[in-house]
Structures are given as structure tokens and as C-alpha cells.
């Protein structure tokens, strides 16, 4: 990937508020912004994951009940 392509991608991520930049002299440091990334996760992935976690929890309870019987 060329340097110009990386720069374009970083600009887009910065405009989307997914990346925060800090300038130090000639350096421009890029950091992930966890808040919007977490919001995206919860909106798109979290709702599917909840069902799987609940199913695993139910399985655990069922197995524990069988152990006690």
C-alpha cells in the first residue's frame, strides 16, 4: 500500500471520528477512538452475540442441573 493511500485512509477515519490525531512537532500520531468503535460494535455485532452468550449460559445451567441429579 502506498504512503498516499494510507494517508487517504487515515483522513477518512479521522473525518469519521474513528481515529484521533495528535501532532508532536513533525510527527502526527494516530490513535483509535474507542467510543464510536464500541458504539458500532454494540449496534452491529453485540445484538447477535447476546443470543449466543445467553444460549451458552442456558447450556451451562442445564449441564449443572444434570450433574446434581
Backbone as JSON, one array per atom type, in Angstrom:
{
  "sequence": "XXXXXXXXXXXXXXXXXXXXXXXXXXXXXXXXXXXXXXXXXXXXXXXXXXXXXXXXXXXXXXXXXXXXX",
  "N": [[0.85, -1.16, 0.0], [0.6, 2.17, -0.85], [2.14, 5.18, 0.45], [0.59, 7.44, 0.08], [-1.94, 6.3, -0.23], [-2.37, 5.24, 2.32], [-2.42, 7.61, 3.78], [-4.77, 8.79, 2.75], [-6.68, 6.96, 3.67], [-6.37, 7.28, 6.44], [-7.19, 9.93, 6.74], [-9.9, 9.72, 6.07], [-10.77, 8.04, 8.16], [-10.27, 9.74, 10.29], [-12.05, 11.84, 9.72], [-14.41, 10.48, 10.12], [-14.38, 10.26, 12.8], [-13.23, 8.05, 13.97], [-10.62, 7.8, 14.4], [-8.22, 9.52, 16.29], [-6.05, 12.27, 16.13], [-2.8, 13.41, 17.09], [-0.56, 15.98, 17.09], [2.91, 16.18, 17.2], [5.45, 18.11, 16.98], [7.04, 17.38, 14.02], [5.79, 15.02, 13.74], [2.78, 13.13, 13.35], [0.6, 11.63, 15.23], [-1.56, 8.82, 15.36], [-4.45, 7.62, 16.91], [-6.74, 5.09, 17.9], [-10.17, 5.8, 18.34], [-12.0, 4.78, 20.9], [-14.71, 5.06, 21.66], [-16.72, 5.6, 19.52], [-16.17, 3.28, 18.07], [-16.87, 1.26, 19.84], [-19.61, 1.81, 19.99], [-20.41, 1.17, 17.39], [-19.8, -1.54, 17.44], [-21.62, -2.47, 19.43], [-24.02, -1.86, 18.18], [-24.0, -3.33, 15.76], [-22.75, -5.86, 16.09], [-23.0, -6.71, 18.73], [-25.76, -7.29, 19.24], [-26.16, -9.75, 18.01], [-24.35, -11.32, 19.31], [-25.3, -11.43, 21.92], [-27.41, -13.3, 21.95], [-26.02, -15.68, 21.51], [-24.36, -15.79, 23.77], [-26.29, -15.94, 25.76], [-27.41, -18.43, 25.09], [-25.24, -20.14, 25.59], [-25.01, -19.75, 28.35], [-27.48, -20.78, 29.21], [-27.09, -23.44, 28.46], [-24.99, -24.12, 30.17], [-26.29, -23.92, 32.67], [-28.19, -25.99, 32.35], [-26.52, -28.22, 32.13], [-25.32, -28.17, 34.65], [-27.53, -28.7, 36.24], [-28.07, -31.32, 35.48], [-25.83, -32.59, 36.5], [-26.27, -32.49, 39.23], [-28.4, -34.16, 39.56]],
  "CA": [[0.0, 0.0, 0.0], [1.44, 3.36, -0.94], [2.03, 6.15, 1.54], [-0.55, 8.31, -0.24], [-3.17, 5.55, 0.05], [-2.51, 5.19, 3.79], [-2.81, 8.95, 4.21], [-6.18, 8.97, 2.4], [-7.47, 6.16, 4.6], [-6.32, 7.9, 7.76], [-8.02, 11.14, 6.67], [-11.3, 9.27, 6.14], [-11.02, 7.57, 9.52], [-10.28, 10.92, 11.14], [-13.31, 12.55, 9.46], [-15.47, 9.66, 10.71], [-14.14, 10.3, 14.24], [-12.78, 6.74, 14.42], [-9.2, 7.96, 14.72], [-7.87, 10.82, 16.84], [-4.66, 12.57, 15.83], [-2.06, 14.31, 17.96], [0.65, 16.44, 16.41], [4.09, 16.43, 18.03], [6.49, 18.55, 16.06], [6.81, 16.93, 12.64], [5.05, 13.76, 13.8], [1.33, 13.15, 13.52], [0.28, 10.32, 15.8], [-2.95, 8.42, 15.19], [-4.95, 6.71, 17.94], [-8.13, 4.67, 17.72], [-11.14, 6.4, 19.24], [-12.77, 3.6, 21.28], [-16.13, 5.3, 21.91], [-17.57, 5.26, 18.36], [-15.93, 1.89, 17.68], [-17.72, 0.46, 20.73], [-21.0, 2.02, 19.58], [-20.6, 0.36, 16.19], [-19.8, -2.94, 17.9], [-22.87, -2.76, 20.12], [-25.13, -1.76, 17.24], [-23.95, -4.3, 14.68], [-22.28, -7.19, 16.47], [-23.48, -7.03, 20.07], [-27.09, -7.88, 19.28], [-26.05, -11.15, 17.62], [-23.57, -12.0, 20.33], [-26.11, -11.62, 23.12], [-28.15, -14.56, 21.84], [-25.07, -16.78, 21.68], [-23.93, -15.82, 25.17], [-27.44, -16.45, 26.53], [-27.53, -19.87, 24.8], [-24.17, -20.81, 26.35], [-25.37, -19.68, 29.77], [-28.55, -21.75, 29.41], [-26.47, -24.76, 28.37], [-24.25, -24.31, 31.42], [-27.26, -24.21, 33.73], [-28.77, -27.31, 32.11], [-25.5, -29.22, 32.46], [-25.15, -28.19, 36.1], [-28.71, -29.38, 36.79], [-27.89, -32.75, 35.22], [-24.79, -33.08, 37.42], [-26.85, -32.59, 40.57], [-29.44, -35.22, 39.6]],
  "C": [[0.91, 1.23, 0.0], [1.2, 4.3, 0.24], [0.83, 7.07, 1.33], [-1.88, 7.6, 0.06], [-3.42, 5.46, 1.55], [-2.99, 6.54, 4.31], [-4.29, 9.2, 3.91], [-7.07, 8.19, 3.36], [-7.5, 6.79, 5.99], [-7.17, 9.16, 7.81], [-9.5, 10.76, 6.78], [-11.67, 8.8, 7.54], [-11.1, 8.73, 10.5], [-11.58, 11.7, 10.96], [-14.5, 11.8, 10.06], [-15.37, 9.6, 12.23], [-13.77, 8.92, 14.8], [-11.32, 6.76, 14.83], [-8.99, 9.38, 15.23], [-6.39, 11.06, 16.55], [-4.09, 13.57, 16.83], [-0.79, 14.69, 17.22], [1.73, 16.73, 17.44], [5.23, 16.81, 17.11], [6.15, 18.15, 14.64], [5.99, 15.65, 12.59], [3.55, 14.02, 13.93], [0.94, 11.74, 13.96], [-1.21, 10.05, 15.68], [-3.31, 7.39, 16.26], [-6.39, 6.34, 17.63], [-8.99, 5.38, 18.75], [-12.1, 5.29, 19.66], [-14.27, 3.83, 21.42], [-16.98, 4.98, 20.67], [-17.36, 3.82, 17.89], [-16.78, 0.97, 18.55], [-19.19, 0.61, 20.36], [-21.33, 1.2, 18.34], [-20.69, -1.11, 16.57], [-21.15, -3.3, 18.52], [-24.05, -2.76, 19.15], [-25.16, -2.92, 16.25], [-23.61, -5.71, 15.13], [-22.9, -7.62, 17.8], [-24.82, -7.72, 20.1], [-27.08, -9.35, 18.88], [-25.32, -11.95, 18.69], [-24.39, -12.29, 21.58], [-26.85, -12.95, 23.1], [-27.22, -15.75, 22.06], [-24.63, -16.9, 23.13], [-25.06, -16.36, 26.04], [-27.61, -17.94, 26.31], [-26.45, -20.65, 25.55], [-24.48, -20.83, 27.84], [-26.48, -20.7, 30.09], [-28.02, -23.17, 29.37], [-25.72, -25.08, 29.66], [-25.19, -24.66, 32.56], [-27.85, -25.6, 33.58], [-27.77, -28.41, 32.48], [-25.29, -29.31, 33.97], [-26.33, -28.89, 36.78], [-28.58, -30.88, 36.62], [-26.84, -33.35, 36.14], [-25.37, -33.34, 38.79], [-27.87, -33.71, 40.67], [-28.84, -36.59, 39.63]]
}
